[in-house]
Amino acid sequence: MNANTSAESAARNGFCAPQAELADRIARSTADDGVHATAVPSLYLIRSSTPTPCKPTLYEPRLCIVAQGSKVAMLAGETYHYDPLNYLVVSVTLPMIGQITQASPEKPYLCLRLDIDPEEIAALILDAGPQAPSAGIDRGLYAARVNAPLLDAVLRLMRLLDTPADLPVLAPIALREIYYRVLVGDLGHRLCELAMADTRSHRIARAVELLRQRYLQPLSIDDLAQSVHMSISSLHHQFKAVTTMSPLQFQKQLRLHEARRLMLVDGIEAGAAAHKVGYESPSQFSREYKRLFGAPPRSEIVQIRSNARLA
């Protein structure tokens, strides 16, 4: 057995009991597959009894900790694995592809998701102090090793769900500790930089947020660069370093995801959804939709609804 295998075995043994408890608590709180809200507004529990196909998804800023099974997130050919030994942090909104790779009815995929509030991170940094800066600008997501203090803090938050009267006072304390454990972890500086004003990463995070707010409007790179106090060339270079896309490509994906939501949730026809998100040409919308989601709008939505009925 080599040193890496021994280290991983020791890590699994050390986390065995707490992870078993975390998996049990998530399983008891999720009677069926899907994403389940909890009494803590930013906390969601996810369950899946089967692996899933690759699916384009808009990831909001979040922390994902897996108790059982595994999943991958893919961004422009880069793959990030998260499982009971590795958690995922998404620090800016990113259109990605997600796939649950390990799940079964006997051992379903069980995951805890915390939606990240950048203001909470910024307030915590003021108290904890900034972490060591990175050498350059990084992707807006990363996977890092779970450690015992982080797992312990997550468990204490989950246990609070059994005592609702304690949640208003103790849940914010537990959440604060979880964020702190992430910030002082091996890659926490990357989340730190995105929350700290006047860093390059923070300016890109601001550009991402402005695109989200104005995705229906014609894109002016000049205005966007001025809004975040960057040159056009610097904005292009650093935006792509964080998101793997140009601002225009990013806006296009935001529009396509919103059109999909309008069709799936609100029942709007493809042509009307295309018009609502800023497409003047239905044929262009259909081509770009198929390129991203793998099928034309109408047939892809029909397939999703058919799968939901079968499930």
C-alpha positions in Angstrom: 0.0 0.0 0.0 1.6 3.4 -1.0 1.6 6.5 1.2 -1.3 8.2 -0.6 -3.5 5.1 -0.2 -2.6 4.9 3.4 -3.4 8.6 4.0 -6.8 8.2 2.2 -7.6 5.1 4.2 -6.8 6.9 7.5 -8.9 9.9 6.4 -11.9 7.6 5.6 -11.5 5.8 9.0 -11.3 9.1 10.9 -14.4 10.5 9.2 -16.4 7.2 9.3 -18.6 7.9 12.3 -19.3 11.6 11.6 -20.0 11.0 7.9 -22.3 8.1 8.8 -24.3 10.4 11.1 -24.4 13.2 8.5 -25.6 10.7 5.9 -28.3 9.4 8.3 -29.5 12.9 9.1 -29.8 13.9 5.4 -31.5 10.6 4.6 -34.1 11.1 7.4 -34.8 14.6 6.2 -35.3 13.6 2.5 -38.0 11.1 2.0 -37.7 11.2 -1.8 -35.3 12.3 -4.5 -34.8 16.0 -5.2 -33.6 19.2 -3.6 -35.2 19.9 -0.2 -35.4 23.2 1.6 -34.9 23.3 5.4 -35.8 25.6 8.3 -32.4 27.3 7.7 -33.0 29.5 4.7 -29.6 29.0 3.0 -29.4 25.2 3.7 -30.7 22.6 1.2 -30.5 18.8 1.3 -30.2 16.8 -1.9 -31.0 13.2 -2.5 -30.8 11.0 -5.6 -31.3 7.2 -5.8 -29.8 6.9 -9.3 -26.8 8.3 -11.2 -27.9 11.2 -13.5 -26.9 12.1 -17.0 -24.7 15.1 -17.7 -26.9 18.2 -17.3 -26.2 21.9 -17.9 -27.0 23.8 -14.7 -26.6 27.3 -13.5 -24.6 27.0 -10.2 -25.1 29.9 -7.8 -22.4 30.6 -5.1 -22.6 27.6 -2.8 -20.8 25.1 -0.7 -21.5 21.4 -1.3 -20.6 18.7 1.1 -21.4 15.1 0.1 -22.2 12.6 2.8 -22.7 9.6 0.5 -22.1 8.9 -3.2 -20.3 11.3 -5.6 -20.9 14.0 -8.2 -18.8 15.9 -10.8 -19.1 19.4 -12.0 -17.6 20.2 -15.4 -16.6 23.6 -16.7 -15.0 24.0 -20.2 -13.3 20.6 -20.1 -12.2 20.9 -16.5 -13.7 18.3 -14.1 -14.2 18.8 -10.3 -15.0 15.7 -8.2 -16.8 16.0 -4.9 -17.6 13.1 -2.6 -17.3 12.4 1.2 -13.6 13.3 1.1 -13.8 16.5 -1.1 -16.2 19.4 -0.9 -17.0 21.9 -3.7 -17.1 25.7 -3.4 -18.6 27.8 -6.2 -17.8 31.4 -5.5 -19.4 33.2 -8.5 -22.4 32.2 -10.6 -21.3 29.8 -13.3 -23.1 27.9 -16.0 -21.7 24.3 -15.7 -22.5 20.7 -16.3 -23.3 18.5 -13.3 -23.6 14.7 -13.1 -24.2 12.4 -10.1 -21.9 9.5 -10.7 -22.4 7.2 -7.7 -25.9 6.6 -6.3 -28.3 3.7 -5.8 -31.6 3.0 -4.0 -29.7 1.2 -1.2 -27.0 4.0 -1.0 -28.4 7.2 -2.5 -26.4 10.2 -3.2 -26.8 12.5 -0.2 -25.5 16.1 -0.2 -25.7 19.2 1.9 -25.8 22.5 0.1 -25.2 25.9 1.6 -25.9 29.0 -0.5 -23.1 31.5 0.1 -23.9 35.1 1.0 -20.8 37.2 -0.1 -21.7 39.8 2.5 -21.5 37.2 5.3 -18.1 36.2 4.0 -16.9 39.8 3.8 -18.0 40.4 7.4 -16.3 37.3 8.6 -13.0 38.3 6.9 -13.1 41.6 8.8 -13.0 39.6 12.0 -10.7 36.7 11.0 -8.4 38.8 8.8 -7.5 38.1 5.2 -5.8 34.8 4.3 -2.6 34.5 2.3 -3.3 35.8 -1.3 -3.0 33.5 -4.3 -0.3 34.0 -6.9 -2.9 34.9 -9.6 -6.5 35.0 -10.5 -8.3 31.6 -10.2 -11.4 29.8 -11.3 -14.6 30.7 -9.6 -14.9 27.2 -8.1 -12.7 24.7 -6.5 -12.7 21.3 -4.8 -10.8 20.8 -1.5 -10.3 18.1 1.1 -12.9 17.8 3.9 -11.3 18.1 7.4 -12.5 17.1 10.8 -13.3 20.7 12.1 -15.4 21.5 9.0 -17.3 18.2 9.2 -17.9 18.8 13.0 -19.3 22.3 12.3 -21.6 20.9 9.5 -22.9 18.2 11.9 -23.7 20.7 14.6 -25.8 22.7 12.1 -27.6 19.6 11.0 -28.4 18.6 14.6 -30.0 22.0 15.2 -32.8 20.9 12.7 -34.0 18.6 15.5 -34.5 21.6 17.8 -36.2 24.3 15.8 -36.5 26.6 18.9 -32.7 26.9 18.9 -32.3 27.8 15.2 -32.7 31.6 15.4 -29.8 31.9 17.9 -27.5 29.0 17.1 -27.8 28.5 13.4 -26.1 31.8 12.5 -23.2 30.8 14.8 -22.9 27.3 13.2 -23.0 28.9 9.7 -20.3 31.4 10.6 -18.0 28.6 11.8 -18.6 26.6 8.6 -17.6 29.6 6.5 -14.6 30.2 8.8 -13.4 26.6 8.4 -13.6 27.0 4.6 -11.8 30.3 4.6 -8.9 28.9 6.7 -8.7 25.7 4.5 -6.1 25.1 1.9 -7.9 26.9 -0.9 -9.9 29.4 1.3 -7.9 32.4 0.0 -9.8 32.0 -3.3 -13.1 32.6 -1.7 -11.6 35.3 0.4 -10.4 37.3 -2.6 -13.8 37.2 -4.3 -15.3 38.8 -1.2 -12.6 41.4 -0.5 -13.1 44.8 -2.2 -10.5 46.1 -4.7 -9.1 42.7 -5.6 -9.1 41.6 -9.2 -11.3 38.5 -8.3 -13.8 40.8 -6.5 -14.1 43.0 -9.6 -14.8 40.0 -11.8 -17.4 38.8 -9.3 -19.0 42.2 -9.6 -19.0 41.9 -13.4 -20.7 38.5 -13.2 -23.3 40.0 -10.9 -23.9 43.0 -13.3 -24.3 40.5 -16.2 -26.9 38.6 -14.2 -28.8 41.8 -13.4 -28.7 43.1 -17.0 -28.7 39.9 -19.1 -31.7 41.0 -21.0 -30.0 44.2 -22.1 -27.6 44.5 -25.1 -24.1 44.0 -23.8 -21.7 46.9 -23.8 -18.2 45.7 -22.8 -17.2 49.4 -22.5 -19.9 50.1 -19.9 -19.2 46.8 -18.1 -15.5 47.5 -17.9 -16.1 51.0 -16.6 -18.5 49.8 -14.0 -15.9 47.5 -12.4 -13.0 49.9 -13.0 -11.1 47.7 -15.4 -9.7 48.1 -18.9 -11.5 46.2 -21.6 -8.6 43.9 -22.3 -8.1 43.2 -18.6 -11.8 42.5 -18.1 -11.8 40.0 -21.0 -8.6 38.2 -19.8 -9.6 38.0 -16.1 -13.2 37.3 -16.7 -12.2 34.2 -18.8 -9.7 33.2 -16.1 -12.5 33.0 -13.5 -15.4 31.7 -15.7 -13.7 30.1 -18.8 -16.0 32.3 -20.9 -16.0 35.8 -22.4 -18.6 38.2 -21.0 -20.7 37.8 -24.2 -20.6 33.9 -24.0 -21.6 34.2 -20.3 -24.5 36.4 -21.1 -25.7 34.1 -23.8 -25.7 31.1 -21.4 -27.6 33.1 -18.8 -30.2 33.9 -21.4 -30.5 30.2 -22.5 -30.8 29.0 -18.9 -33.5 31.6 -18.2 -35.4 30.6 -21.4 -35.3 27.0 -20.2 -36.7 28.0 -16.8 -39.5 29.9 -18.5 -40.5 26.9 -20.6 -40.2 24.3 -17.9 -41.6 26.2 -14.9 -43.9 28.8 -16.4 -45.1 26.7 -19.4 -44.1 29.4 -22.0 -43.7 28.3 -25.6 -40.2 28.2 -27.1 -40.7 31.2 -29.4 -42.1 33.4 -26.6 -39.3 32.3 -24.2 -36.7 33.2 -26.9 -38.2 36.6 -27.3 -38.4 37.3 -23.6 -34.7 36.6 -23.1 -33.6 38.8 -26.0 -33.5 36.6 -29.1 -34.9 38.1 -32.3 -34.3 35.0 -34.4 -36.1 31.8 -33.3 -33.8 29.7 -35.5 -30.7 31.1 -33.8 -32.3 30.5 -30.4 -33.0 26.9 -31.3 -29.5 26.3 -32.6 -27.8 27.7 -29.6 -30.2 26.0 -27.2 -29.5 22.6 -28.8 -25.7 23.3 -28.7 -26.0 23.9 -24.9 -28.7 21.4 -23.8 -28.3 18.7 -26.4 -31.7 18.9 -28.0 -34.0 21.6 -29.5 -36.1 23.5 -27.0 -39.5 21.9 -27.4 -38.2 18.3 -27.5 -35.8 18.8 -24.6 -38.6 20.2 -22.3 -40.9 17.4 -23.4 -38.2 14.9 -22.4 -37.7 16.4 -19.0 -41.4 16.4 -18.2 -41.7 12.8 -19.4 -38.8 11.7 -17.2 -40.4 13.5 -14.2 -43.6 11.6 -14.8 -41.8 8.3 -15.0 -39.9 9.1 -11.8 
